[in-house]
């Protein structure tokens, strides 16, 4: 018999996995917007136009996908894989589970990665 989980329960599971990976440590804070480089600011625009409808940037709490706070600073992404730029690019370009792939040019991708490193 198959058990189907709702998107909300999957998001809670992913957030719990992130919490367990970090133990009781709190996540590092995001870099203040006032300190962003021009590239990070451009990445925030890419994020807002393509990612923000499904991912919160400053919490691990899920929206339609997992929250992304400290996504580049934790030992593992919700999938369990280490959060290397290469893996992040792979998920962004090809999608994963319910997340569709997103086509960005190389500058947009580099800007987005720079922004993700601020979270």
Buried (B, 14 or more C-beta within 10 A) or exposed (E): EEEEEEBEEBBBBBBEBBEEBBEEEEBEEBBEEEEBEEBBBBBBEBBEEBBBEBBBBEBBEBBEBBBBBBBBEBEBBBBEEEBEBEEBBBBBEEEBEEBEEBEBEEEBBBBBBBBBBBB
